[in-house]
Amino acid sequence: MSEKQELLNYYITTYTPEFRFSWCKLCKTKYRFEKYSMRVNLNDVSKKDFIIQDTELLKYVDQVIQSGQCSVNNFTHIFNKLSLDQINYIGY
């Protein structure tokens, strides 16, 4: 089993619905923080520094956030679209 698959299995089996939803929200706002001061406003972060660059995936994440919940299927879909590096950077 790959490291990515192991992480997915871990998240799916241990995350509550609230944690899944919080992780989805974090995906939308996580950026390369080492390039900015601790007090940066999200509006001041360059688009190229956000972890997720894929506009289609960002639209999907927005839809999940708008729905107010992140199902296991939603979570898996988002997770599978990310690289292992992106997943590790987003963390949680």
PyMOL Python script that loads the backbone (N, CA, C, O; Angstrom):
from pymol import cmd

cmd.read_pdbstr("""\
ATOM      1  N   MET A   1       0.853  -1.183   0.000  1.00  0.00           N
ATOM      2  CA  MET A   1       0.000   0.000   0.000  1.00  0.00           C
ATOM      3  C   MET A   1       0.894   1.240   0.000  1.00  0.00           C
ATOM      4  O   MET A   1       1.862   1.309   0.758  1.00  0.00           O
ATOM      5  N   SER A   2       0.576   2.205  -0.836  1.00  0.00           N
ATOM      6  CA  SER A   2       1.381   3.423  -0.929  1.00  0.00           C
ATOM      7  C   SER A   2       1.181   4.305   0.309  1.00  0.00           C
ATOM      8  O   SER A   2       0.207   4.155   1.046  1.00  0.00           O
ATOM      9  N   GLU A   3       2.108   5.209   0.515  1.00  0.00           N
ATOM     10  CA  GLU A   3       2.009   6.130   1.643  1.00  0.00           C
ATOM     11  C   GLU A   3       0.740   6.979   1.534  1.00  0.00           C
ATOM     12  O   GLU A   3       0.069   7.244   2.531  1.00  0.00           O
ATOM     13  N   LYS A   4       0.425   7.396   0.315  1.00  0.00           N
ATOM     14  CA  LYS A   4      -0.783   8.197   0.101  1.00  0.00           C
ATOM     15  C   LYS A   4      -2.028   7.395   0.466  1.00  0.00           C
ATOM     16  O   LYS A   4      -2.929   7.918   1.122  1.00  0.00           O
ATOM     17  N   GLN A   5      -2.087   6.141   0.052  1.00  0.00           N
ATOM     18  CA  GLN A   5      -3.244   5.286   0.365  1.00  0.00           C
ATOM     19  C   GLN A   5      -3.338   5.037   1.869  1.00  0.00           C
ATOM     20  O   GLN A   5      -4.434   4.997   2.428  1.00  0.00           O
ATOM     21  N   GLU A   6      -2.197   4.871   2.516  1.00  0.00           N
ATOM     22  CA  GLU A   6      -2.193   4.685   3.969  1.00  0.00           C
ATOM     23  C   GLU A   6      -2.733   5.927   4.670  1.00  0.00           C
ATOM     24  O   GLU A   6      -3.510   5.823   5.619  1.00  0.00           O
ATOM     25  N   LEU A   7      -2.316   7.109   4.197  1.00  0.00           N
ATOM     26  CA  LEU A   7      -2.829   8.349   4.779  1.00  0.00           C
ATOM     27  C   LEU A   7      -4.333   8.481   4.583  1.00  0.00           C
ATOM     28  O   LEU A   7      -5.061   8.849   5.505  1.00  0.00           O
ATOM     29  N   LEU A   8      -4.788   8.177   3.376  1.00  0.00           N
ATOM     30  CA  LEU A   8      -6.228   8.246   3.112  1.00  0.00           C
ATOM     31  C   LEU A   8      -6.982   7.308   4.044  1.00  0.00           C
ATOM     32  O   LEU A   8      -7.974   7.706   4.653  1.00  0.00           O
ATOM     33  N   ASN A   9      -6.530   6.089   4.159  1.00  0.00           N
ATOM     34  CA  ASN A   9      -7.193   5.132   5.055  1.00  0.00           C
ATOM     35  C   ASN A   9      -7.199   5.629   6.490  1.00  0.00           C
ATOM     36  O   ASN A   9      -8.196   5.490   7.198  1.00  0.00           O
ATOM     37  N   TYR A  10      -6.081   6.211   6.918  1.00  0.00           N
ATOM     38  CA  TYR A  10      -6.004   6.750   8.275  1.00  0.00           C
ATOM     39  C   TYR A  10      -7.024   7.871   8.458  1.00  0.00           C
ATOM     40  O   TYR A  10      -7.783   7.871   9.426  1.00  0.00           O
ATOM     41  N   TYR A  11      -7.040   8.825   7.526  1.00  0.00           N
ATOM     42  CA  TYR A  11      -7.962   9.954   7.640  1.00  0.00           C
ATOM     43  C   TYR A  11      -9.422   9.493   7.595  1.00  0.00           C
ATOM     44  O   TYR A  11     -10.253   9.976   8.365  1.00  0.00           O
ATOM     45  N   ILE A  12      -9.723   8.580   6.712  1.00  0.00           N
ATOM     46  CA  ILE A  12     -11.105   8.115   6.577  1.00  0.00           C
ATOM     47  C   ILE A  12     -11.575   7.398   7.839  1.00  0.00           C
ATOM     48  O   ILE A  12     -12.726   7.548   8.249  1.00  0.00           O
ATOM     49  N   THR A  13     -10.692   6.623   8.450  1.00  0.00           N
ATOM     50  CA  THR A  13     -11.105   5.842   9.621  1.00  0.00           C
ATOM     51  C   THR A  13     -11.048   6.630  10.927  1.00  0.00           C
ATOM     52  O   THR A  13     -11.714   6.262  11.894  1.00  0.00           O
ATOM     53  N   THR A  14     -10.261   7.712  10.970  1.00  0.00           N
ATOM     54  CA  THR A  14     -10.120   8.425  12.237  1.00  0.00           C
ATOM     55  C   THR A  14     -10.777   9.803  12.257  1.00  0.00           C
ATOM     56  O   THR A  14     -11.068  10.327  13.332  1.00  0.00           O
ATOM     57  N   TYR A  15     -11.008  10.383  11.116  1.00  0.00           N
ATOM     58  CA  TYR A  15     -11.593  11.733  11.085  1.00  0.00           C
ATOM     59  C   TYR A  15     -13.103  11.687  11.275  1.00  0.00           C
ATOM     60  O   TYR A  15     -13.803  10.880  10.663  1.00  0.00           O
ATOM     61  N   THR A  16     -13.580  12.567  12.132  1.00  0.00           N
ATOM     62  CA  THR A  16     -15.022  12.738  12.287  1.00  0.00           C
ATOM     63  C   THR A  16     -15.520  13.575  11.105  1.00  0.00           C
ATOM     64  O   THR A  16     -14.713  14.168  10.390  1.00  0.00           O
ATOM     65  N   PRO A  17     -16.824  13.628  10.897  1.00  0.00           N
ATOM     66  CA  PRO A  17     -17.352  14.507   9.834  1.00  0.00           C
ATOM     67  C   PRO A  17     -16.890  15.959  10.011  1.00  0.00           C
ATOM     68  O   PRO A  17     -16.638  16.653   9.026  1.00  0.00           O
ATOM     69  N   GLU A  18     -16.783  16.409  11.236  1.00  0.00           N
ATOM     70  CA  GLU A  18     -16.326  17.782  11.491  1.00  0.00           C
ATOM     71  C   GLU A  18     -14.873  17.966  11.075  1.00  0.00           C
ATOM     72  O   GLU A  18     -14.521  18.991  10.492  1.00  0.00           O
ATOM     73  N   PHE A  19     -14.025  16.979  11.370  1.00  0.00           N
ATOM     74  CA  PHE A  19     -12.622  17.056  10.969  1.00  0.00           C
ATOM     75  C   PHE A  19     -12.491  17.032   9.448  1.00  0.00           C
ATOM     76  O   PHE A  19     -11.683  17.771   8.886  1.00  0.00           O
ATOM     77  N   ARG A  20     -13.280  16.187   8.774  1.00  0.00           N
ATOM     78  CA  ARG A  20     -13.240  16.152   7.308  1.00  0.00           C
ATOM     79  C   ARG A  20     -13.599  17.514   6.738  1.00  0.00           C
ATOM     80  O   ARG A  20     -12.940  18.004   5.821  1.00  0.00           O
ATOM     81  N   PHE A  21     -14.644  18.123   7.280  1.00  0.00           N
ATOM     82  CA  PHE A  21     -15.081  19.425   6.791  1.00  0.00           C
ATOM     83  C   PHE A  21     -14.009  20.487   7.065  1.00  0.00           C
ATOM     84  O   PHE A  21     -13.733  21.322   6.203  1.00  0.00           O
ATOM     85  N   SER A  22     -13.419  20.462   8.227  1.00  0.00           N
ATOM     86  CA  SER A  22     -12.360  21.416   8.558  1.00  0.00           C
ATOM     87  C   SER A  22     -11.163  21.238   7.638  1.00  0.00           C
ATOM     88  O   SER A  22     -10.551  22.221   7.219  1.00  0.00           O
ATOM     89  N   TRP A  23     -10.826  20.009   7.323  1.00  0.00           N
ATOM     90  CA  TRP A  23      -9.720  19.739   6.406  1.00  0.00           C
ATOM     91  C   TRP A  23     -10.023  20.298   5.018  1.00  0.00           C
ATOM     92  O   TRP A  23      -9.137  20.853   4.368  1.00  0.00           O
ATOM     93  N   CYS A  24     -11.249  20.157   4.567  1.00  0.00           N
ATOM     94  CA  CYS A  24     -11.646  20.722   3.264  1.00  0.00           C
ATOM     95  C   CYS A  24     -11.492  22.241   3.267  1.00  0.00           C
ATOM     96  O   CYS A  24     -11.008  22.818   2.293  1.00  0.00           O
ATOM     97  N   LYS A  25     -11.896  22.882   4.347  1.00  0.00           N
ATOM     98  CA  LYS A  25     -11.737  24.336   4.444  1.00  0.00           C
ATOM     99  C   LYS A  25     -10.256  24.713   4.472  1.00  0.00           C
ATOM    100  O   LYS A  25      -9.853  25.719   3.887  1.00  0.00           O
ATOM    101  N   LEU A  26      -9.463  23.911   5.146  1.00  0.00           N
ATOM    102  CA  LEU A  26      -8.029  24.169   5.209  1.00  0.00           C
ATOM    103  C   LEU A  26      -7.388  24.046   3.823  1.00  0.00           C
ATOM    104  O   LEU A  26      -6.487  24.814   3.485  1.00  0.00           O
ATOM    105  N   CYS A  27      -7.850  23.090   3.031  1.00  0.00           N
ATOM    106  CA  CYS A  27      -7.337  22.927   1.663  1.00  0.00           C
ATOM    107  C   CYS A  27      -7.476  24.213   0.869  1.00  0.00           C
ATOM    108  O   CYS A  27      -6.595  24.574   0.088  1.00  0.00           O
ATOM    109  N   LYS A  28      -8.565  24.884   1.070  1.00  0.00           N
ATOM    110  CA  LYS A  28      -8.873  26.104   0.313  1.00  0.00           C
ATOM    111  C   LYS A  28      -7.959  27.261   0.698  1.00  0.00           C
ATOM    112  O   LYS A  28      -7.666  28.114  -0.140  1.00  0.00           O
ATOM    113  N   THR A  29      -7.510  27.309   1.931  1.00  0.00           N
ATOM    114  CA  THR A  29      -6.782  28.483   2.413  1.00  0.00           C
ATOM    115  C   THR A  29      -5.296  28.243   2.675  1.00  0.00           C
ATOM    116  O   THR A  29      -4.567  29.192   2.961  1.00  0.00           O
ATOM    117  N   LYS A  30      -4.840  27.014   2.585  1.00  0.00           N
ATOM    118  CA  LYS A  30      -3.430  26.729   2.915  1.00  0.00           C
ATOM    119  C   LYS A  30      -2.512  27.272   1.825  1.00  0.00           C
ATOM    120  O   LYS A  30      -2.752  27.060   0.637  1.00  0.00           O
ATOM    121  N   TYR A  31      -1.476  27.963   2.235  1.00  0.00           N
ATOM    122  CA  TYR A  31      -0.523  28.571   1.309  1.00  0.00           C
ATOM    123  C   TYR A  31       0.890  28.371   1.840  1.00  0.00           C
ATOM    124  O   TYR A  31       1.082  27.942   2.978  1.00  0.00           O
ATOM    125  N   ARG A  32       1.865  28.682   1.015  1.00  0.00           N
ATOM    126  CA  ARG A  32       3.283  28.560   1.386  1.00  0.00           C
ATOM    127  C   ARG A  32       3.619  29.630   2.414  1.00  0.00           C
ATOM    128  O   ARG A  32       4.106  30.708   2.073  1.00  0.00           O
ATOM    129  N   PHE A  33       3.356  29.320   3.656  1.00  0.00           N
ATOM    130  CA  PHE A  33       3.457  30.300   4.740  1.00  0.00           C
ATOM    131  C   PHE A  33       4.878  30.813   4.957  1.00  0.00           C
ATOM    132  O   PHE A  33       5.064  31.915   5.473  1.00  0.00           O
ATOM    133  N   GLU A  34       5.872  30.033   4.572  1.00  0.00           N
ATOM    134  CA  GLU A  34       7.244  30.467   4.825  1.00  0.00           C
ATOM    135  C   GLU A  34       7.627  31.711   4.025  1.00  0.00           C
ATOM    136  O   GLU A  34       8.655  32.331   4.299  1.00  0.00           O
ATOM    137  N   LYS A  35       6.814  32.077   3.046  1.00  0.00           N
ATOM    138  CA  LYS A  35       7.094  33.257   2.223  1.00  0.00           C
ATOM    139  C   LYS A  35       6.471  34.531   2.794  1.00  0.00           C
ATOM    140  O   LYS A  35       6.661  35.616   2.244  1.00  0.00           O
ATOM    141  N   TYR A  36       5.731  34.403   3.888  1.00  0.00           N
ATOM    142  CA  TYR A  36       4.964  35.537   4.397  1.00  0.00           C
ATOM    143  C   TYR A  36       5.159  35.708   5.902  1.00  0.00           C
ATOM    144  O   TYR A  36       5.582  34.790   6.604  1.00  0.00           O
ATOM    145  N   SER A  37       4.840  36.897   6.366  1.00  0.00           N
ATOM    146  CA  SER A  37       4.882  37.134   7.810  1.00  0.00           C
ATOM    147  C   SER A  37       3.695  36.421   8.455  1.00  0.00           C
ATOM    148  O   SER A  37       2.772  35.989   7.765  1.00  0.00           O
ATOM    149  N   MET A  38       3.724  36.306   9.750  1.00  0.00           N
ATOM    150  CA  MET A  38       2.653  35.611  10.474  1.00  0.00           C
ATOM    151  C   MET A  38       1.334  36.378  10.432  1.00  0.00           C
ATOM    152  O   MET A  38       0.282  35.795  10.695  1.00  0.00           O
ATOM    153  N   ARG A  39       1.365  37.644  10.114  1.00  0.00           N
ATOM    154  CA  ARG A  39       0.160  38.470  10.136  1.00  0.00           C
ATOM    155  C   ARG A  39      -0.390  38.771   8.750  1.00  0.00           C
ATOM    156  O   ARG A  39      -1.156  39.720   8.584  1.00  0.00           O
ATOM    157  N   VAL A  40      -0.019  37.994   7.772  1.00  0.00           N
ATOM    158  CA  VAL A  40      -0.475  38.254   6.406  1.00  0.00           C
ATOM    159  C   VAL A  40      -1.982  38.018   6.289  1.00  0.00           C
ATOM    160  O   VAL A  40      -2.534  37.110   6.910  1.00  0.00           O
ATOM    161  N   ASN A  41      -2.616  38.838   5.497  1.00  0.00           N
ATOM    162  CA  ASN A  41      -4.029  38.675   5.177  1.00  0.00           C
ATOM    163  C   ASN A  41      -4.118  37.742   3.971  1.00  0.00           C
ATOM    164  O   ASN A  41      -3.312  37.857   3.048  1.00  0.00           O
ATOM    165  N   LEU A  42      -5.076  36.827   3.963  1.00  0.00           N
ATOM    166  CA  LEU A  42      -5.210  35.899   2.831  1.00  0.00           C
ATOM    167  C   LEU A  42      -5.327  36.624   1.498  1.00  0.00           C
ATOM    168  O   LEU A  42      -4.894  36.103   0.470  1.00  0.00           O
ATOM    169  N   ASN A  43      -5.902  37.808   1.504  1.00  0.00           N
ATOM    170  CA  ASN A  43      -6.039  38.581   0.268  1.00  0.00           C
ATOM    171  C   ASN A  43      -4.684  39.032  -0.272  1.00  0.00           C
ATOM    172  O   ASN A  43      -4.568  39.370  -1.451  1.00  0.00           O
ATOM    173  N   ASP A  44      -3.667  39.041   0.574  1.00  0.00           N
ATOM    174  CA  ASP A  44      -2.332  39.469   0.169  1.00  0.00           C
ATOM    175  C   ASP A  44      -1.443  38.314  -0.289  1.00  0.00           C
ATOM    176  O   ASP A  44      -0.311  38.532  -0.721  1.00  0.00           O
ATOM    177  N   VAL A  45      -1.949  37.099  -0.195  1.00  0.00           N
ATOM    178  CA  VAL A  45      -1.184  35.924  -0.618  1.00  0.00           C
ATOM    179  C   VAL A  45      -1.345  35.755  -2.127  1.00  0.00           C
ATOM    180  O   VAL A  45      -2.457  35.768  -2.653  1.00  0.00           O
ATOM    181  N   SER A  46      -0.222  35.597  -2.804  1.00  0.00           N
ATOM    182  CA  SER A  46      -0.236  35.391  -4.250  1.00  0.00           C
ATOM    183  C   SER A  46      -0.915  34.061  -4.581  1.00  0.00           C
ATOM    184  O   SER A  46      -0.733  33.073  -3.871  1.00  0.00           O
ATOM    185  N   LYS A  47      -1.694  34.041  -5.657  1.00  0.00           N
ATOM    186  CA  LYS A  47      -2.386  32.804  -6.054  1.00  0.00           C
ATOM    187  C   LYS A  47      -1.409  31.651  -6.265  1.00  0.00           C
ATOM    188  O   LYS A  47      -1.742  30.495  -6.005  1.00  0.00           O
ATOM    189  N   LYS A  48      -0.212  31.964  -6.734  1.00  0.00           N
ATOM    190  CA  LYS A  48       0.772  30.904  -6.995  1.00  0.00           C
ATOM    191  C   LYS A  48       1.307  30.266  -5.717  1.00  0.00           C
ATOM    192  O   LYS A  48       1.949  29.217  -5.769  1.00  0.00           O
ATOM    193  N   ASP A  49       1.049  30.892  -4.573  1.00  0.00           N
ATOM    194  CA  ASP A  49       1.537  30.352  -3.304  1.00  0.00           C
ATOM    195  C   ASP A  49       0.515  29.489  -2.569  1.00  0.00           C
ATOM    196  O   ASP A  49       0.838  28.886  -1.546  1.00  0.00           O
ATOM    197  N   PHE A  50      -0.709  29.426  -3.079  1.00  0.00           N
ATOM    198  CA  PHE A  50      -1.681  28.523  -2.474  1.00  0.00           C
ATOM    199  C   PHE A  50      -1.331  27.095  -2.866  1.00  0.00           C
ATOM    200  O   PHE A  50      -0.849  26.850  -3.972  1.00  0.00           O
ATOM    201  N   ILE A  51      -1.571  26.162  -1.970  1.00  0.00           N
ATOM    202  CA  ILE A  51      -1.185  24.772  -2.197  1.00  0.00           C
ATOM    203  C   ILE A  51      -1.973  24.165  -3.345  1.00  0.00           C
ATOM    204  O   ILE A  51      -1.408  23.454  -4.176  1.00  0.00           O
ATOM    205  N   ILE A  52      -3.262  24.433  -3.403  1.00  0.00           N
ATOM    206  CA  ILE A  52      -4.075  23.907  -4.500  1.00  0.00           C
ATOM    207  C   ILE A  52      -4.152  24.967  -5.598  1.00  0.00           C
ATOM    208  O   ILE A  52      -4.625  26.081  -5.370  1.00  0.00           O
ATOM    209  N   GLN A  53      -3.684  24.607  -6.777  1.00  0.00           N
ATOM    210  CA  GLN A  53      -3.693  25.496  -7.931  1.00  0.00           C
ATOM    211  C   GLN A  53      -4.780  25.117  -8.942  1.00  0.00           C
ATOM    212  O   GLN A  53      -5.196  25.952  -9.746  1.00  0.00           O
ATOM    213  N   ASP A  54      -5.228  23.897  -8.905  1.00  0.00           N
ATOM    214  CA  ASP A  54      -6.203  23.369  -9.862  1.00  0.00           C
ATOM    215  C   ASP A  54      -7.554  24.068  -9.679  1.00  0.00           C
ATOM    216  O   ASP A  54      -8.211  23.891  -8.653  1.00  0.00           O
ATOM    217  N   THR A  55      -7.966  24.858 -10.669  1.00  0.00           N
ATOM    218  CA  THR A  55      -9.202  25.632 -10.533  1.00  0.00           C
ATOM    219  C   THR A  55     -10.441  24.745 -10.441  1.00  0.00           C
ATOM    220  O   THR A  55     -11.391  25.083  -9.735  1.00  0.00           O
ATOM    221  N   GLU A  56     -10.440  23.635 -11.132  1.00  0.00           N
ATOM    222  CA  GLU A  56     -11.585  22.726 -11.047  1.00  0.00           C
ATOM    223  C   GLU A  56     -11.696  22.114  -9.657  1.00  0.00           C
ATOM    224  O   GLU A  56     -12.792  21.989  -9.110  1.00  0.00           O
ATOM    225  N   LEU A  57     -10.572  21.741  -9.099  1.00  0.00           N
ATOM    226  CA  LEU A  57     -10.583  21.183  -7.748  1.00  0.00           C
ATOM    227  C   LEU A  57     -10.998  22.249  -6.735  1.00  0.00           C
ATOM    228  O   LEU A  57     -11.739  21.958  -5.796  1.00  0.00           O
ATOM    229  N   LEU A  58     -10.528  23.472  -6.921  1.00  0.00           N
ATOM    230  CA  LEU A  58     -10.933  24.561  -6.028  1.00  0.00           C
ATOM    231  C   LEU A  58     -12.439  24.802  -6.101  1.00  0.00           C
ATOM    232  O   LEU A  58     -13.073  25.067  -5.079  1.00  0.00           O
ATOM    233  N   LYS A  59     -13.013  24.713  -7.290  1.00  0.00           N
ATOM    234  CA  LYS A  59     -14.474  24.852  -7.430  1.00  0.00           C
ATOM    235  C   LYS A  59     -15.180  23.734  -6.678  1.00  0.00           C
ATOM    236  O   LYS A  59     -16.186  23.962  -6.006  1.00  0.00           O
ATOM    237  N   TYR A  60     -14.647  22.532  -6.796  1.00  0.00           N
ATOM    238  CA  TYR A  60     -15.241  21.390  -6.096  1.00  0.00           C
ATOM    239  C   TYR A  60     -15.165  21.594  -4.578  1.00  0.00           C
ATOM    240  O   TYR A  60     -16.140  21.358  -3.864  1.00  0.00           O
ATOM    241  N   VAL A  61     -14.009  22.031  -4.100  1.00  0.00           N
ATOM    242  CA  VAL A  61     -13.844  22.292  -2.663  1.00  0.00           C
ATOM    243  C   VAL A  61     -14.837  23.373  -2.225  1.00  0.00           C
ATOM    244  O   VAL A  61     -15.450  23.256  -1.164  1.00  0.00           O
ATOM    245  N   ASP A  62     -14.996  24.418  -3.034  1.00  0.00           N
ATOM    246  CA  ASP A  62     -15.977  25.467  -2.726  1.00  0.00           C
ATOM    247  C   ASP A  62     -17.389  24.899  -2.596  1.00  0.00           C
ATOM    248  O   ASP A  62     -18.134  25.275  -1.691  1.00  0.00           O
ATOM    249  N   GLN A  63     -17.749  24.003  -3.495  1.00  0.00           N
ATOM    250  CA  GLN A  63     -19.084  23.378  -3.440  1.00  0.00           C
ATOM    251  C   GLN A  63     -19.255  22.573  -2.159  1.00  0.00           C
ATOM    252  O   GLN A  63     -20.311  22.611  -1.528  1.00  0.00           O
ATOM    253  N   VAL A  64     -18.219  21.851  -1.784  1.00  0.00           N
ATOM    254  CA  VAL A  64     -18.267  21.069  -0.546  1.00  0.00           C
ATOM    255  C   VAL A  64     -18.439  22.006   0.645  1.00  0.00           C
ATOM    256  O   VAL A  64     -19.263  21.751   1.524  1.00  0.00           O
ATOM    257  N   ILE A  65     -17.673  23.077   0.676  1.00  0.00           N
ATOM    258  CA  ILE A  65     -17.758  24.041   1.769  1.00  0.00           C
ATOM    259  C   ILE A  65     -19.148  24.675   1.812  1.00  0.00           C
ATOM    260  O   ILE A  65     -19.729  24.833   2.885  1.00  0.00           O
ATOM    261  N   GLN A  66     -19.673  25.033   0.652  1.00  0.00           N
ATOM    262  CA  GLN A  66     -21.014  25.629   0.579  1.00  0.00           C
ATOM    263  C   GLN A  66     -22.078  24.674   1.115  1.00  0.00           C
ATOM    264  O   GLN A  66     -23.065  25.112   1.706  1.00  0.00           O
ATOM    265  N   SER A  67     -21.880  23.372   0.909  1.00  0.00           N
ATOM    266  CA  SER A  67     -22.860  22.382   1.368  1.00  0.00           C
ATOM    267  C   SER A  67     -22.859  22.242   2.890  1.00  0.00           C
ATOM    268  O   SER A  67     -23.834  21.774   3.479  1.00  0.00           O
ATOM    269  N   GLY A  68     -21.753  22.652   3.522  1.00  0.00           N
ATOM    270  CA  GLY A  68     -21.667  22.586   4.976  1.00  0.00           C
ATOM    271  C   GLY A  68     -21.222  21.252   5.525  1.00  0.00           C
ATOM    272  O   GLY A  68     -21.226  21.049   6.740  1.00  0.00           O
ATOM    273  N   GLN A  69     -20.836  20.334   4.649  1.00  0.00           N
ATOM    274  CA  GLN A  69     -20.343  19.035   5.116  1.00  0.00           C
ATOM    275  C   GLN A  69     -19.436  18.416   4.063  1.00  0.00           C
ATOM    276  O   GLN A  69     -19.561  18.704   2.872  1.00  0.00           O
ATOM    277  N   CYS A  70     -18.536  17.576   4.507  1.00  0.00           N
ATOM    278  CA  CYS A  70     -17.609  16.880   3.617  1.00  0.00           C
ATOM    279  C   CYS A  70     -17.775  15.383   3.847  1.00  0.00           C
ATOM    280  O   CYS A  70     -17.285  14.835   4.834  1.00  0.00           O
ATOM    281  N   SER A  71     -18.460  14.744   2.936  1.00  0.00           N
ATOM    282  CA  SER A  71     -18.686  13.301   3.057  1.00  0.00           C
ATOM    283  C   SER A  71     -17.383  12.546   2.824  1.00  0.00           C
ATOM    284  O   SER A  71     -16.393  13.127   2.378  1.00  0.00           O
ATOM    285  N   VAL A  72     -17.386  11.275   3.121  1.00  0.00           N
ATOM    286  CA  VAL A  72     -16.219  10.435   2.848  1.00  0.00           C
ATOM    287  C   VAL A  72     -15.918  10.466   1.355  1.00  0.00           C
ATOM    288  O   VAL A  72     -14.753  10.522   0.961  1.00  0.00           O
ATOM    289  N   ASN A  73     -16.954  10.430   0.519  1.00  0.00           N
ATOM    290  CA  ASN A  73     -16.748  10.480  -0.930  1.00  0.00           C
ATOM    291  C   ASN A  73     -16.146  11.813  -1.355  1.00  0.00           C
ATOM    292  O   ASN A  73     -15.234  11.836  -2.182  1.00  0.00           O
ATOM    293  N   ASN A  74     -16.639  12.929  -0.805  1.00  0.00           N
ATOM    294  CA  ASN A  74     -16.066  14.249  -1.102  1.00  0.00           C
ATOM    295  C   ASN A  74     -14.601  14.285  -0.698  1.00  0.00           C
ATOM    296  O   ASN A  74     -13.737  14.695  -1.473  1.00  0.00           O
ATOM    297  N   PHE A  75     -14.340  13.853   0.519  1.00  0.00           N
ATOM    298  CA  PHE A  75     -12.984  13.864   1.056  1.00  0.00           C
ATOM    299  C   PHE A  75     -12.054  13.037   0.172  1.00  0.00           C
ATOM    300  O   PHE A  75     -10.965  13.490  -0.181  1.00  0.00           O
ATOM    301  N   THR A  76     -12.476  11.841  -0.180  1.00  0.00           N
ATOM    302  CA  THR A  76     -11.670  10.945  -1.009  1.00  0.00           C
ATOM    303  C   THR A  76     -11.397  11.561  -2.371  1.00  0.00           C
ATOM    304  O   THR A  76     -10.281  11.472  -2.883  1.00  0.00           O
ATOM    305  N   HIS A  77     -12.413  12.187  -2.964  1.00  0.00           N
ATOM    306  CA  HIS A  77     -12.249  12.819  -4.271  1.00  0.00           C
ATOM    307  C   HIS A  77     -11.177  13.914  -4.201  1.00  0.00           C
ATOM    308  O   HIS A  77     -10.279  13.957  -5.041  1.00  0.00           O
ATOM    309  N   ILE A  78     -11.269  14.778  -3.218  1.00  0.00           N
ATOM    310  CA  ILE A  78     -10.292  15.864  -3.062  1.00  0.00           C
ATOM    311  C   ILE A  78      -8.907  15.283  -2.786  1.00  0.00           C
ATOM    312  O   ILE A  78      -7.924  15.674  -3.415  1.00  0.00           O
ATOM    313  N   PHE A  79      -8.841  14.364  -1.859  1.00  0.00           N
ATOM    314  CA  PHE A  79      -7.573  13.746  -1.465  1.00  0.00           C
ATOM    315  C   PHE A  79      -6.876  13.115  -2.666  1.00  0.00           C
ATOM    316  O   PHE A  79      -5.669  13.286  -2.842  1.00  0.00           O
ATOM    317  N   ASN A  80      -7.618  12.394  -3.484  1.00  0.00           N
ATOM    318  CA  ASN A  80      -7.040  11.697  -4.634  1.00  0.00           C
ATOM    319  C   ASN A  80      -6.535  12.649  -5.710  1.00  0.00           C
ATOM    320  O   ASN A  80      -5.690  12.270  -6.521  1.00  0.00           O
ATOM    321  N   LYS A  81      -7.033  13.862  -5.729  1.00  0.00           N
ATOM    322  CA  LYS A  81      -6.594  14.863  -6.715  1.00  0.00           C
ATOM    323  C   LYS A  81      -5.306  15.566  -6.291  1.00  0.00           C
ATOM    324  O   LYS A  81      -4.690  16.273  -7.088  1.00  0.00           O
ATOM    325  N   LEU A  82      -4.904  15.371  -5.045  1.00  0.00           N
ATOM    326  CA  LEU A  82      -3.715  16.037  -4.514  1.00  0.00           C
ATOM    327  C   LEU A  82      -2.499  15.119  -4.557  1.00  0.00           C
ATOM    328  O   LEU A  82      -2.617  13.897  -4.474  1.00  0.00           O
ATOM    329  N   SER A  83      -1.342  15.732  -4.687  1.00  0.00           N
ATOM    330  CA  SER A  83      -0.099  14.960  -4.592  1.00  0.00           C
ATOM    331  C   SER A  83       0.206  14.701  -3.114  1.00  0.00           C
ATOM    332  O   SER A  83      -0.360  15.338  -2.226  1.00  0.00           O
ATOM    333  N   LEU A  84       1.089  13.778  -2.880  1.00  0.00           N
ATOM    334  CA  LEU A  84       1.503  13.485  -1.507  1.00  0.00           C
ATOM    335  C   LEU A  84       2.140  14.722  -0.867  1.00  0.00           C
ATOM    336  O   LEU A  84       1.924  14.997   0.313  1.00  0.00           O
ATOM    337  N   ASP A  85       2.916  15.458  -1.643  1.00  0.00           N
ATOM    338  CA  ASP A  85       3.512  16.692  -1.119  1.00  0.00           C
ATOM    339  C   ASP A  85       2.443  17.698  -0.706  1.00  0.00           C
ATOM    340  O   ASP A  85       2.557  18.321   0.350  1.00  0.00           O
ATOM    341  N   GLN A  86       1.416  17.862  -1.518  1.00  0.00           N
ATOM    342  CA  GLN A  86       0.338  18.781  -1.166  1.00  0.00           C
ATOM    343  C   GLN A  86      -0.372  18.328   0.105  1.00  0.00           C
ATOM    344  O   GLN A  86      -0.658  19.135   0.989  1.00  0.00           O
ATOM    345  N   ILE A  87      -0.650  17.043   0.186  1.00  0.00           N
ATOM    346  CA  ILE A  87      -1.327  16.484   1.355  1.00  0.00           C
ATOM    347  C   ILE A  87      -0.500  16.726   2.614  1.00  0.00           C
ATOM    348  O   ILE A  87      -1.030  17.152   3.640  1.00  0.00           O
ATOM    349  N   ASN A  88       0.792  16.454   2.529  1.00  0.00           N
ATOM    350  CA  ASN A  88       1.656  16.660   3.684  1.00  0.00           C
ATOM    351  C   ASN A  88       1.762  18.139   4.061  1.00  0.00           C
ATOM    352  O   ASN A  88       1.852  18.475   5.241  1.00  0.00           O
ATOM    353  N   TYR A  89       1.751  19.008   3.071  1.00  0.00           N
ATOM    354  CA  TYR A  89       1.830  20.438   3.369  1.00  0.00           C
ATOM    355  C   TYR A  89       0.550  20.936   4.029  1.00  0.00           C
ATOM    356  O   TYR A  89       0.590  21.734   4.965  1.00  0.00           O
ATOM    357  N   ILE A  90      -0.583  20.455   3.529  1.00  0.00           N
ATOM    358  CA  ILE A  90      -1.858  20.849   4.131  1.00  0.00           C
ATOM    359  C   ILE A  90      -1.939  20.323   5.556  1.00  0.00           C
ATOM    360  O   ILE A  90      -2.376  21.028   6.466  1.00  0.00           O
ATOM    361  N   GLY A  91      -1.517  19.085   5.739  1.00  0.00           N
ATOM    362  CA  GLY A  91      -1.463  18.506   7.081  1.00  0.00           C
ATOM    363  C   GLY A  91      -2.816  18.357   7.738  1.00  0.00           C
ATOM    364  O   GLY A  91      -3.827  18.150   7.067  1.00  0.00           O
ATOM    365  N   TYR A  92      -2.829  18.464   9.057  1.00  0.00           N
ATOM    366  CA  TYR A  92      -3.990  18.410   9.928  1.00  0.00           C
ATOM    367  C   TYR A  92      -3.843  17.249  10.814  1.00  0.00           C
ATOM    368  O   TYR A  92      -4.712  16.995  11.649  1.00  0.00           O
TER     369      TYR A  92
END
""", "prot")
cmd.dss("prot")
cmd.show_as("cartoon", "prot")
cmd.util.cbc("prot")
cmd.orient("prot")
